Every structure is written in structure tokens, then in C-alpha cells.
Amino acid sequence: MGGMSEPFSAATPAPIGAAASGPATRVGPCTQRRAVLAALPGIILLPGIASACGMTEPAQPPSTVQQTTTVPATTVSAAEIPVGTAKQFKAGDSTVIVAQPAEGEFVAYSARCTHQGGVVQVIEGMTLRCPLHGAEYDATDGRNTLAPAPRPLDVVPVSESGGQLTLG
Ligand code: FES
């Protein structure tokens, strides 16, 4: 076909039901619809028709990489966070979760849920949960451990000096 791009033909249908095999092969409703049409005998989908199903699919999945954020500089006492626990603090208008996963090792995260911005709460020890839709995180490193959180909590810089922790 001189000068025209190759049409999406029935010879190469996308696999139907591939969504069950994980995020790497996730298929959106438009892709599934195109695959069903392409599988029908005698149906050839031209590119313009294939993209006109009326539903948009994200070009890329959301980032799953942990990010860093800052909050207004705030000082808290390290003694308030025993080893193996996490605690919530206010830093300006932000809410921060500070944890001590190992003796003398302090970590801090924004308490803003990476799903839709709920304020993550400390449930017990290092377990964090968002009250809005139930996403859970591990305060050891902020990783998301239960859906629907799409990525870990944002890291907040923290430094320790003389028993005082500076957040921000
Ligand atoms: S906003 Fe936190 S789970 Fe939805």
C-alpha cells in the first residue's frame, strides 16, 4: 500500500484476556474492543477507525517510583519515636510520618496517600493505612503494601542531632 501505513488487520489480533496476567500486559477497553473487531472474519481496522472508539487509554502507567518532597522545617524529639514504631507529626500544613525502623535510624514520609491524597494513619508499629480506601504502607521504607496505593509514600528529608529530629 504505497505511502499508507499498515492497517491493523485480522492477521495480528491482540490477545483477549491478557489483562489477567499482570500490569505489564494490561489491556484497556479500547484495546479489547479493537481485538474483538479484528478477530472477526473479513474485518480490517484502519488506524483512524481503531483510534476512534471514544475512550482514552493512558499513554503510560503512573510512576511507581518513590519520590521526595519537602515540608516546612520542623523539629521533633527522637524520644517520641521508639524503635519499631512510627508517629504522625504536623509540619506547617503538612502531615508527616516519622519512624525508627532500627536503633538510631530515622525515616520520614509525607502522610499524603499516593492514591487520592488521604491522610495516612499509623495503625500499629510500622503499619500505615489510609482511611479513605484502605491502602497500606510499610513505614520501614514507605513502600505501598496494599492496593489501591500506586506507589510508595513520598520521602521527607530528616536529620538527627542531639536527640532532635529536623524534618523538611
Ligand atoms: S486516598 Fe488513600 S487509599 Fe484512596
Backbone and ligand atoms as CSV (ligand in chain L), in Angstrom:
chain,resi,resn,atom,element,x,y,z
A,1,MET,N,N,0.850,-1.170,0.000
A,1,MET,CA,C,0.000,0.000,0.000
A,1,MET,C,C,0.891,1.227,0.000
A,2,GLY,N,N,1.189,1.741,-1.168
A,2,GLY,CA,C,2.160,2.789,-1.311
A,2,GLY,C,C,1.849,4.039,-0.499
A,3,GLY,N,N,2.725,4.385,0.439
A,3,GLY,CA,C,2.600,5.616,1.187
A,3,GLY,C,C,1.665,5.543,2.380
A,4,MET,N,N,0.881,4.495,2.498
A,4,MET,CA,C,-0.054,4.418,3.634
A,4,MET,C,C,0.525,3.502,4.700
A,5,SER,N,N,0.190,3.794,5.912
A,5,SER,CA,C,0.654,2.929,6.985
A,5,SER,C,C,-0.126,1.622,6.961
A,6,GLU,N,N,0.468,0.600,7.512
A,6,GLU,CA,C,-0.111,-0.735,7.507
A,6,GLU,C,C,-1.390,-0.761,8.350
A,7,PRO,N,N,-2.510,-1.213,7.808
A,7,PRO,CA,C,-3.727,-1.286,8.618
A,7,PRO,C,C,-3.614,-2.370,9.682
A,8,PHE,N,N,-4.369,-2.189,10.746
A,8,PHE,CA,C,-4.444,-3.201,11.803
A,8,PHE,C,C,-5.330,-4.303,11.278
A,9,SER,N,N,-4.801,-5.459,10.966
A,9,SER,CA,C,-5.575,-6.495,10.299
A,9,SER,C,C,-5.903,-7.659,11.209
A,10,ALA,N,N,-6.800,-8.513,10.736
A,10,ALA,CA,C,-7.216,-9.682,11.493
A,10,ALA,C,C,-6.076,-10.677,11.644
A,11,ALA,N,N,-5.010,-10.505,10.889
A,11,ALA,CA,C,-3.900,-11.466,10.972
A,11,ALA,C,C,-3.119,-11.314,12.273
A,12,THR,N,N,-3.202,-10.143,12.950
A,12,THR,CA,C,-2.447,-9.955,14.185
A,12,THR,C,C,-3.333,-9.418,15.301
A,13,PRO,N,N,-4.327,-10.189,15.725
A,13,PRO,CA,C,-5.186,-9.682,16.793
A,13,PRO,C,C,-4.449,-9.622,18.122
A,14,ALA,N,N,-4.776,-8.605,18.934
A,14,ALA,CA,C,-4.217,-8.531,20.283
A,14,ALA,C,C,-4.858,-9.625,21.120
A,15,PRO,N,N,-4.110,-10.208,22.063
A,15,PRO,CA,C,-4.673,-11.283,22.872
A,15,PRO,C,C,-5.798,-10.779,23.764
A,16,ILE,N,N,-6.912,-11.449,23.707
A,16,ILE,CA,C,-8.042,-11.093,24.553
A,16,ILE,C,C,-7.840,-11.767,25.900
A,17,GLY,N,N,-8.113,-11.017,26.979
A,17,GLY,CA,C,-7.979,-11.595,28.310
A,17,GLY,C,C,-6.580,-11.477,28.852
A,18,ALA,N,N,-5.700,-10.751,28.169
A,18,ALA,CA,C,-4.334,-10.599,28.642
A,18,ALA,C,C,-4.267,-9.779,29.917
A,19,ALA,N,N,-5.354,-9.059,30.250
A,19,ALA,CA,C,-5.344,-8.217,31.444
A,19,ALA,C,C,-5.119,-9.024,32.711
A,20,ALA,N,N,-5.470,-10.286,32.733
A,20,ALA,CA,C,-5.344,-11.089,33.941
A,20,ALA,C,C,-3.903,-11.466,34.245
A,21,SER,N,N,-2.989,-11.250,33.300
A,21,SER,CA,C,-1.630,-11.714,33.530
A,21,SER,C,C,-0.729,-10.655,34.152
A,22,GLY,N,N,-1.234,-9.492,34.553
A,22,GLY,CA,C,-0.422,-8.526,35.287
A,22,GLY,C,C,-0.313,-7.204,34.591
A,23,PRO,N,N,0.275,-6.211,35.292
A,23,PRO,CA,C,0.333,-4.852,34.776
A,23,PRO,C,C,1.093,-4.731,33.466
A,24,ALA,N,N,2.114,-5.560,33.220
A,24,ALA,CA,C,2.925,-5.419,32.017
A,24,ALA,C,C,2.109,-5.677,30.761
A,25,THR,N,N,1.057,-6.479,30.863
A,25,THR,CA,C,0.261,-6.812,29.690
A,25,THR,C,C,-1.159,-6.283,29.823
A,26,ARG,N,N,-1.329,-5.266,30.671
A,26,ARG,CA,C,-2.658,-4.728,30.913
A,26,ARG,C,C,-3.249,-4.183,29.635
A,27,VAL,N,N,-4.517,-4.485,29.367
A,27,VAL,CA,C,-5.174,-4.008,28.171
A,27,VAL,C,C,-6.387,-3.199,28.567
A,28,GLY,N,N,-6.545,-2.046,27.947
A,28,GLY,CA,C,-7.677,-1.191,28.230
A,28,GLY,C,C,-8.877,-1.597,27.417
A,29,PRO,N,N,-10.041,-0.998,27.680
A,29,PRO,CA,C,-11.260,-1.361,26.972
A,29,PRO,C,C,-11.190,-1.108,25.480
A,30,CYS,N,N,-10.495,-0.069,25.043
A,30,CYS,CA,C,-10.374,0.189,23.607
A,30,CYS,C,C,-9.567,-0.900,22.943
A,31,THR,N,N,-8.475,-1.310,23.579
A,31,THR,CA,C,-7.638,-2.360,23.023
A,31,THR,C,C,-8.429,-3.651,22.903
A,32,GLN,N,N,-9.215,-3.958,23.926
A,32,GLN,CA,C,-10.009,-5.189,23.893
A,32,GLN,C,C,-11.050,-5.108,22.774
A,33,ARG,N,N,-11.681,-3.946,22.630
A,33,ARG,CA,C,-12.687,-3.768,21.589
A,33,ARG,C,C,-12.060,-3.938,20.201
A,34,ARG,N,N,-10.873,-3.346,20.020
A,34,ARG,CA,C,-10.189,-3.482,18.735
A,34,ARG,C,C,-9.841,-4.940,18.462
A,35,ALA,N,N,-9.415,-5.651,19.512
A,35,ALA,CA,C,-9.029,-7.046,19.342
A,35,ALA,C,C,-10.229,-7.889,18.944
A,36,VAL,N,N,-11.382,-7.615,19.542
A,36,VAL,CA,C,-12.595,-8.368,19.208
A,36,VAL,C,C,-12.977,-8.096,17.764
A,37,LEU,N,N,-12.965,-6.827,17.356
A,37,LEU,CA,C,-13.309,-6.484,15.968
A,37,LEU,C,C,-12.320,-7.094,14.986
A,38,ALA,N,N,-11.036,-7.041,15.342
A,38,ALA,CA,C,-10.016,-7.560,14.437
A,38,ALA,C,C,-10.106,-9.058,14.280
A,39,ALA,N,N,-10.659,-9.739,15.265
A,39,ALA,CA,C,-10.748,-11.189,15.203
A,39,ALA,C,C,-11.903,-11.651,14.315
A,40,LEU,N,N,-12.811,-10.757,13.975
A,40,LEU,CA,C,-13.942,-11.138,13.136
A,40,LEU,C,C,-13.480,-11.321,11.695
A,41,PRO,N,N,-13.944,-12.401,11.038
A,41,PRO,CA,C,-13.530,-12.643,9.649
A,41,PRO,C,C,-13.941,-11.482,8.744
A,42,GLY,N,N,-13.037,-11.061,7.897
A,42,GLY,CA,C,-13.337,-10.028,6.913
A,42,GLY,C,C,-13.264,-8.606,7.454
A,43,ILE,N,N,-12.973,-8.423,8.724
A,43,ILE,CA,C,-12.897,-7.073,9.303
A,43,ILE,C,C,-11.456,-6.589,9.284
A,44,ILE,N,N,-11.252,-5.447,8.674
A,44,ILE,CA,C,-9.938,-4.820,8.706
A,44,ILE,C,C,-10.116,-3.447,9.338
A,45,LEU,N,N,-9.372,-3.182,10.398
A,45,LEU,CA,C,-9.485,-1.892,11.080
A,45,LEU,C,C,-8.408,-0.954,10.578
A,46,LEU,N,N,-8.838,0.149,9.985
A,46,LEU,CA,C,-7.888,1.164,9.570
A,46,LEU,C,C,-7.478,1.949,10.806
A,47,PRO,N,N,-6.281,2.539,10.819
A,47,PRO,CA,C,-5.803,3.246,12.015
A,47,PRO,C,C,-6.769,4.295,12.523
A,48,GLY,N,N,-7.382,5.078,11.650
A,48,GLY,CA,C,-8.304,6.126,12.087
A,48,GLY,C,C,-9.506,5.559,12.808
A,49,ILE,N,N,-10.000,4.426,12.308
A,49,ILE,CA,C,-11.160,3.803,12.936
A,49,ILE,C,C,-10.751,3.181,14.266
A,50,ALA,N,N,-9.583,2.583,14.289
A,50,ALA,CA,C,-9.137,1.910,15.501
A,50,ALA,C,C,-8.961,2.876,16.661
A,51,SER,N,N,-8.624,4.136,16.372
A,51,SER,CA,C,-8.390,5.080,17.464
A,51,SER,C,C,-9.633,5.876,17.815
A,52,ALA,N,N,-10.746,5.601,17.142
A,52,ALA,CA,C,-11.932,6.420,17.347
A,52,ALA,C,C,-12.975,5.729,18.213
A,53,CYS,N,N,-12.549,4.952,19.189
A,53,CYS,CA,C,-13.535,4.236,19.993
A,53,CYS,C,C,-14.127,5.119,21.067
A,54,GLY,N,N,-13.625,6.334,21.231
A,54,GLY,CA,C,-14.242,7.261,22.161
A,54,GLY,C,C,-13.703,7.182,23.573
A,55,MET,N,N,-12.872,6.223,23.881
A,55,MET,CA,C,-12.313,6.119,25.219
A,55,MET,C,C,-10.803,6.298,25.117
A,56,THR,N,N,-10.260,7.024,26.048
A,56,THR,CA,C,-8.825,7.241,26.017
A,56,THR,C,C,-8.132,6.289,26.979
A,57,GLU,N,N,-6.976,5.844,26.604
A,57,GLU,CA,C,-6.167,4.998,27.463
A,57,GLU,C,C,-4.908,5.773,27.798
A,58,PRO,N,N,-4.414,5.673,29.043
A,58,PRO,CA,C,-3.198,6.421,29.388
A,58,PRO,C,C,-2.029,5.952,28.539
A,59,ALA,N,N,-1.212,6.935,28.113
A,59,ALA,CA,C,-0.056,6.591,27.296
A,59,ALA,C,C,0.937,5.762,28.099
A,60,GLN,N,N,1.040,6.070,29.392
A,60,GLN,CA,C,1.962,5.343,30.253
A,60,GLN,C,C,1.281,5.094,31.585
A,61,PRO,N,N,1.616,4.006,32.268
A,61,PRO,CA,C,1.066,3.811,33.612
A,61,PRO,C,C,1.665,4.843,34.558
A,62,PRO,N,N,0.987,5.152,35.677
A,62,PRO,CA,C,1.555,6.106,36.627
A,62,PRO,C,C,2.874,5.595,37.187
A,63,SER,N,N,3.722,6.524,37.598
A,63,SER,CA,C,5.031,6.140,38.115
A,63,SER,C,C,4.891,5.319,39.383
A,64,THR,N,N,5.710,4.307,39.524
A,64,THR,CA,C,5.719,3.513,40.744
A,64,THR,C,C,6.963,3.824,41.560
A,65,VAL,N,N,7.697,4.849,41.132
A,65,VAL,CA,C,8.954,5.196,41.784
A,65,VAL,C,C,8.696,6.112,42.972
A,66,GLN,N,N,9.375,5.848,44.078
A,66,GLN,CA,C,9.239,6.693,45.263
A,66,GLN,C,C,9.843,8.064,44.989
A,67,GLN,N,N,9.146,9.093,45.435
A,67,GLN,CA,C,9.596,10.456,45.199
A,67,GLN,C,C,9.967,11.115,46.525
A,68,THR,N,N,10.582,12.288,46.436
A,68,THR,CA,C,10.954,13.049,47.633
A,68,THR,C,C,10.195,14.363,47.622
A,69,THR,N,N,9.781,14.795,48.801
A,69,THR,CA,C,9.085,16.072,48.915
A,69,THR,C,C,9.645,16.819,50.119
A,70,THR,N,N,9.324,18.072,50.221
A,70,THR,CA,C,9.787,18.845,51.377
A,70,THR,C,C,8.586,19.397,52.133
A,71,VAL,N,N,8.818,19.705,53.398
A,71,VAL,CA,C,7.786,20.304,54.245
A,71,VAL,C,C,8.455,21.452,54.996
A,72,PRO,N,N,7.686,22.354,55.576
A,72,PRO,CA,C,8.309,23.424,56.387
A,72,PRO,C,C,9.178,22.807,57.485
A,73,ALA,N,N,10.373,23.351,57.675
A,73,ALA,CA,C,11.309,22.803,58.664
A,73,ALA,C,C,10.641,22.709,60.029
A,74,THR,N,N,10.731,21.533,60.617
A,74,THR,CA,C,10.068,21.267,61.902
A,74,THR,C,C,10.984,20.379,62.726
A,75,THR,N,N,11.062,20.641,64.025
A,75,THR,CA,C,11.895,19.836,64.913
A,75,THR,C,C,11.008,19.047,65.872
A,76,VAL,N,N,11.327,17.745,66.003
A,76,VAL,CA,C,10.602,16.898,66.954
A,76,VAL,C,C,11.634,16.106,67.757
A,77,SER,N,N,11.220,15.611,68.902
A,77,SER,CA,C,12.121,14.849,69.748
A,77,SER,C,C,12.191,13.390,69.275
A,78,ALA,N,N,13.407,12.885,69.110
A,78,ALA,CA,C,13.589,11.498,68.688
A,78,ALA,C,C,13.018,10.532,69.722
A,79,ALA,N,N,12.976,10.957,70.984
A,79,ALA,CA,C,12.472,10.094,72.058
A,79,ALA,C,C,10.987,9.771,71.884
A,80,GLU,N,N,10.289,10.526,71.062
A,80,GLU,CA,C,8.856,10.278,70.849
A,80,GLU,C,C,8.602,9.099,69.917
A,81,ILE,N,N,9.677,8.599,69.282
A,81,ILE,CA,C,9.503,7.525,68.300
A,81,ILE,C,C,10.377,6.330,68.694
A,82,PRO,N,N,9.885,5.439,69.541
A,82,PRO,CA,C,10.670,4.264,69.923
A,82,PRO,C,C,11.009,3.388,68.705
A,83,VAL,N,N,12.048,2.595,68.828
A,83,VAL,CA,C,12.451,1.686,67.742
A,83,VAL,C,C,11.270,0.780,67.361
A,84,GLY,N,N,11.059,0.632,66.059
A,84,GLY,CA,C,9.984,-0.246,65.570
A,84,GLY,C,C,8.619,0.410,65.548
A,85,THR,N,N,8.595,1.739,65.707
A,85,THR,CA,C,7.292,2.421,65.667
A,85,THR,C,C,7.351,3.622,64.722
A,86,ALA,N,N,6.179,4.142,64.446
A,86,ALA,CA,C,6.039,5.345,63.616
A,86,ALA,C,C,5.051,6.270,64.299
A,87,LYS,N,N,5.187,7.556,64.036
A,87,LYS,CA,C,4.291,8.536,64.652
A,87,LYS,C,C,4.034,9.673,63.681
A,88,GLN,N,N,2.822,10.218,63.769
A,88,GLN,CA,C,2.420,11.310,62.883
A,88,GLN,C,C,2.733,12.660,63.536
A,89,PHE,N,N,3.226,13.610,62.748
A,89,PHE,CA,C,3.508,14.972,63.224
A,89,PHE,C,C,2.979,15.971,62.209
A,90,LYS,N,N,2.722,17.194,62.668
A,90,LYS,CA,C,2.393,18.280,61.753
A,90,LYS,C,C,3.658,19.069,61.449
A,91,ALA,N,N,3.816,19.460,60.206
A,91,ALA,CA,C,4.918,20.319,59.781
A,91,ALA,C,C,4.286,21.389,58.897
A,92,GLY,N,N,3.966,22.536,59.499
A,92,GLY,CA,C,3.186,23.536,58.771
A,92,GLY,C,C,1.815,22.944,58.477
A,93,ASP,N,N,1.388,23.062,57.225
A,93,ASP,CA,C,0.097,22.495,56.838
A,93,ASP,C,C,0.214,21.020,56.451
A,94,SER,N,N,1.421,20.501,56.424
A,94,SER,CA,C,1.636,19.115,56.006
A,94,SER,C,C,1.604,18.164,57.195
A,95,THR,N,N,1.278,16.929,56.916
A,95,THR,CA,C,1.338,15.885,57.927
A,95,THR,C,C,2.461,14.939,57.524
A,96,VAL,N,N,3.311,14.631,58.484
A,96,VAL,CA,C,4.492,13.802,58.222
A,96,VAL,C,C,4.448,12.590,59.144
A,97,ILE,N,N,4.914,11.469,58.646
A,97,ILE,CA,C,5.050,10.281,59.474
A,97,ILE,C,C,6.537,10.014,59.649
A,98,VAL,N,N,6.960,9.937,60.910
A,98,VAL,CA,C,8.363,9.678,61.228
A,98,VAL,C,C,8.446,8.301,61.864
A,99,ALA,N,N,9.434,7.508,61.465
A,99,ALA,CA,C,9.579,6.158,62.004
A,99,ALA,C,C,11.041,5.899,62.349
A,100,GLN,N,N,11.222,4.926,63.258
A,100,GLN,CA,C,12.571,4.483,63.608
A,100,GLN,C,C,12.620,2.958,63.387
A,101,PRO,N,N,12.904,2.522,62.157
A,101,PRO,CA,C,12.896,1.092,61.863
A,101,PRO,C,C,14.011,0.316,62.567
A,102,ALA,N,N,15.122,0.966,62.844
A,102,ALA,CA,C,16.228,0.321,63.551
A,102,ALA,C,C,16.830,1.353,64.500
A,103,GLU,N,N,17.514,0.909,65.517
A,103,GLU,CA,C,18.084,1.804,66.536
A,103,GLU,C,C,18.885,2.943,65.889
A,104,GLY,N,N,18.472,4.163,66.137
A,104,GLY,CA,C,19.196,5.326,65.642
A,104,GLY,C,C,18.973,5.653,64.176
A,105,GLU,N,N,18.100,4.883,63.493
A,105,GLU,CA,C,17.826,5.147,62.065
A,105,GLU,C,C,16.422,5.746,61.946
A,106,PHE,N,N,16.365,6.983,61.520
A,106,PHE,CA,C,15.066,7.657,61.419
A,106,PHE,C,C,14.731,7.924,59.954
A,107,VAL,N,N,13.451,7.725,59.628
A,107,VAL,CA,C,12.957,7.970,58.269
A,107,VAL,C,C,11.663,8.773,58.388
A,108,ALA,N,N,11.363,9.543,57.359
A,108,ALA,CA,C,10.139,10.347,57.393
A,108,ALA,C,C,9.493,10.360,56.007
A,109,TYR,N,N,8.166,10.448,56.022
A,109,TYR,CA,C,7.386,10.430,54.776
A,109,TYR,C,C,6.255,11.433,54.869
A,110,SER,N,N,5.854,11.927,53.732
A,110,SER,CA,C,4.614,12.685,53.678
A,110,SER,C,C,3.485,11.710,53.977
A,111,ALA,N,N,2.511,12.142,54.785
A,111,ALA,CA,C,1.373,11.269,55.097
A,111,ALA,C,C,0.313,11.337,54.011
A,112,ARG,N,N,0.600,12.061,52.938
A,112,ARG,CA,C,-0.374,12.182,51.843
A,112,ARG,C,C,-0.397,10.890,51.023
A,113,CYS,N,N,-1.534,10.212,51.047
A,113,CYS,CA,C,-1.685,8.935,50.332
A,113,CYS,C,C,-1.430,9.134,48.841
A,114,THR,N,N,-0.687,8.223,48.250
A,114,THR,CA,C,-0.354,8.346,46.833
A,114,THR,C,C,-1.509,7.911,45.931
A,115,HIS,N,N,-2.617,7.483,46.534
A,115,HIS,CA,C,-3.793,7.140,45.719
A,115,HIS,C,C,-4.559,8.413,45.383
A,116,GLN,N,N,-5.245,8.968,46.372
A,116,GLN,CA,C,-6.008,10.191,46.096
A,116,GLN,C,C,-5.835,11.235,47.193
A,117,GLY,N,N,-4.732,11.138,47.931
A,117,GLY,CA,C,-4.392,12.217,48.849
A,117,GLY,C,C,-4.964,12.139,50.245
A,118,GLY,N,N,-5.514,11.012,50.647
A,118,GLY,CA,C,-5.972,10.853,52.026
A,118,GLY,C,C,-4.801,10.991,52.996
A,119,VAL,N,N,-5.115,11.243,54.259
A,119,VAL,CA,C,-4.052,11.367,55.259
A,119,VAL,C,C,-3.823,9.997,55.895
A,120,VAL,N,N,-2.650,9.436,55.613
A,120,VAL,CA,C,-2.305,8.092,56.074
A,120,VAL,C,C,-2.109,8.106,57.595
A,121,GLN,N,N,-2.611,7.068,58.250
A,121,GLN,CA,C,-2.555,6.957,59.705
A,121,GLN,C,C,-1.628,5.814,60.120
A,122,VAL,N,N,-1.062,5.946,61.321
A,122,VAL,CA,C,-0.283,4.849,61.886
A,122,VAL,C,C,-1.273,3.891,62.541
A,123,ILE,N,N,-1.234,2.628,62.112
A,123,ILE,CA,C,-2.153,1.638,62.671
A,123,ILE,C,C,-1.506,0.958,63.881
A,124,GLU,N,N,-0.357,0.371,63.672
A,124,GLU,CA,C,0.364,-0.282,64.761
A,124,GLU,C,C,1.795,-0.509,64.305
A,125,GLY,N,N,2.742,-0.252,65.177
A,125,GLY,CA,C,4.142,-0.474,64.824
A,125,GLY,C,C,4.510,0.305,63.581
A,126,MET,N,N,4.868,-0.426,62.522
A,126,MET,CA,C,5.295,0.220,61.280
A,126,MET,C,C,4.218,0.150,60.195
A,127,THR,N,N,3.023,-0.270,60.575
A,127,THR,CA,C,1.938,-0.409,59.595
A,127,THR,C,C,1.155,0.892,59.487
A,128,LEU,N,N,1.036,1.379,58.256
A,128,LEU,CA,C,0.316,2.623,57.971
A,128,LEU,C,C,-0.869,2.309,57.068
A,129,ARG,N,N,-1.971,3.011,57.289
A,129,ARG,CA,C,-3.155,2.763,56.449
A,129,ARG,C,C,-3.863,4.073,56.146
A,130,CYS,N,N,-4.342,4.168,54.918
A,130,CYS,CA,C,-5.154,5.323,54.522
A,130,CYS,C,C,-6.625,5.010,54.825
A,131,PRO,N,N,-7.303,5.903,55.553
A,131,PRO,CA,C,-8.693,5.618,55.917
A,131,PRO,C,C,-9.675,5.744,54.752
A,132,LEU,N,N,-9.248,6.368,53.643
A,132,LEU,CA,C,-10.215,6.596,52.563
A,132,LEU,C,C,-10.561,5.327,51.788
A,133,HIS,N,N,-9.557,4.586,51.336
A,133,HIS,CA,C,-9.838,3.379,50.544
A,133,HIS,C,C,-9.027,2.179,51.014
A,134,GLY,N,N,-8.339,2.299,52.144
A,134,GLY,CA,C,-7.686,1.129,52.739
A,134,GLY,C,C,-6.283,0.815,52.260
A,135,ALA,N,N,-5.659,1.679,51.489
A,135,ALA,CA,C,-4.283,1.409,51.068
A,135,ALA,C,C,-3.379,1.312,52.295
A,136,GLU,N,N,-2.397,0.429,52.227
A,136,GLU,CA,C,-1.461,0.296,53.347
A,136,GLU,C,C,-0.027,0.504,52.868
A,137,TYR,N,N,0.793,0.943,53.811
A,137,TYR,CA,C,2.212,1.211,53.554
A,137,TYR,C,C,3.023,0.639,54.716
A,138,ASP,N,N,4.303,0.392,54.450
A,138,ASP,CA,C,5.240,-0.050,55.478
A,138,ASP,C,C,6.147,1.135,55.808
A,139,ALA,N,N,6.151,1.559,57.077
A,139,ALA,CA,C,6.924,2.731,57.469
A,139,ALA,C,C,8.432,2.466,57.456
A,140,THR,N,N,8.841,1.221,57.271
A,140,THR,CA,C,10.273,0.924,57.197
A,140,THR,C,C,10.921,1.670,56.040
A,141,ASP,N,N,10.243,1.650,54.885
A,141,ASP,CA,C,10.778,2.339,53.707
A,141,ASP,C,C,9.702,3.101,52.937
A,142,GLY,N,N,8.491,3.109,53.457
A,142,GLY,CA,C,7.399,3.847,52.811
A,142,GLY,C,C,6.731,3.104,51.684
A,143,ARG,N,N,7.131,1.864,51.444
A,143,ARG,CA,C,6.573,1.153,50.280
A,143,ARG,C,C,5.084,0.854,50.468
A,144,ASN,N,N,4.380,0.870,49.340
A,144,ASN,CA,C,2.957,0.543,49.333
A,144,ASN,C,C,2.817,-0.974,49.392
A,145,THR,N,N,2.048,-1.452,50.360
A,145,THR,CA,C,1.906,-2.898,50.549
A,145,THR,C,C,0.511,-3.402,50.243
A,146,LEU,N,N,-0.452,-2.479,50.097
A,146,LEU,CA,C,-1.827,-2.915,49.796
A,146,LEU,C,C,-2.493,-1.885,48.895
A,147,ALA,N,N,-3.145,-2.378,47.835
A,147,ALA,CA,C,-3.857,-1.508,46.896
A,147,ALA,C,C,-4.938,-0.720,47.642
A,148,PRO,N,N,-5.343,0.423,47.089
A,148,PRO,CA,C,-5.048,0.922,45.744
A,148,PRO,C,C,-3.857,1.876,45.646
A,149,ALA,N,N,-2.979,1.931,46.615
A,149,ALA,CA,C,-1.837,2.848,46.506
A,149,ALA,C,C,-0.977,2.479,45.297
A,150,PRO,N,N,-0.737,3.428,44.391
A,150,PRO,CA,C,0.025,3.109,43.190
A,150,PRO,C,C,1.537,3.160,43.366
A,151,ARG,N,N,2.010,3.818,44.424
A,151,ARG,CA,C,3.452,3.944,44.629
A,151,ARG,C,C,3.721,4.229,46.103
A,152,PRO,N,N,5.001,4.144,46.517
A,152,PRO,CA,C,5.347,4.402,47.918
A,152,PRO,C,C,5.035,5.841,48.337
A,153,LEU,N,N,5.016,6.048,49.646
A,153,LEU,CA,C,4.865,7.404,50.176
A,153,LEU,C,C,6.082,8.236,49.803
A,154,ASP,N,N,5.879,9.532,49.634
A,154,ASP,CA,C,6.994,10.427,49.328
A,154,ASP,C,C,7.899,10.560,50.557
A,155,VAL,N,N,9.188,10.523,50.322
A,155,VAL,CA,C,10.174,10.665,51.396
A,155,VAL,C,C,10.307,12.131,51.784
A,156,VAL,N,N,10.402,12.395,53.092
A,156,VAL,CA,C,10.700,13.743,53.610
A,156,VAL,C,C,12.095,13.669,54.233
A,157,PRO,N,N,12.992,14.565,53.869
A,157,PRO,CA,C,14.333,14.549,54.460
A,157,PRO,C,C,14.253,14.704,55.983
A,158,VAL,N,N,15.093,13.964,56.708
A,158,VAL,CA,C,15.132,14.053,58.165
A,158,VAL,C,C,16.581,13.898,58.612
A,159,SER,N,N,16.974,14.716,59.595
A,159,SER,CA,C,18.320,14.602,60.144
A,159,SER,C,C,18.215,14.622,61.661
A,160,GLU,N,N,19.178,13.981,62.334
A,160,GLU,CA,C,19.147,13.860,63.791
A,160,GLU,C,C,20.365,14.528,64.389
A,161,SER,N,N,20.161,15.282,65.447
A,161,SER,CA,C,21.276,15.913,66.152
A,161,SER,C,C,20.880,16.117,67.607
A,162,GLY,N,N,21.657,15.542,68.500
A,162,GLY,CA,C,21.414,15.733,69.930
A,162,GLY,C,C,20.025,15.305,70.370
A,163,GLY,N,N,19.508,14.254,69.783
A,163,GLY,CA,C,18.188,13.765,70.193
A,163,GLY,C,C,17.034,14.522,69.555
A,164,GLN,N,N,17.346,15.456,68.684
A,164,GLN,CA,C,16.305,16.206,67.979
A,164,GLN,C,C,16.312,15.825,66.494
A,165,LEU,N,N,15.120,15.659,65.941
A,165,LEU,CA,C,14.990,15.348,64.517
A,165,LEU,C,C,14.495,16.592,63.802
A,166,THR,N,N,15.169,16.939,62.730
A,166,THR,CA,C,14.716,18.055,61.915
A,166,THR,C,C,14.111,17.507,60.638
A,167,LEU,N,N,12.839,17.811,60.422
A,167,LEU,CA,C,12.109,17.369,59.225
A,167,LEU,C,C,12.104,18.499,58.216
A,168,GLY,N,N,12.126,18.144,56.985
A,168,GLY,CA,C,11.981,19.167,55.959
A,168,GLY,C,C,13.050,19.061,54.932
L,1,FES,S1,S,-6.809,8.108,49.043
L,1,FES,FE1,FE,-5.713,6.690,50.223
L,1,FES,S2,S,-6.443,4.770,49.595
L,1,FES,FE2,FE,-7.501,6.173,48.350
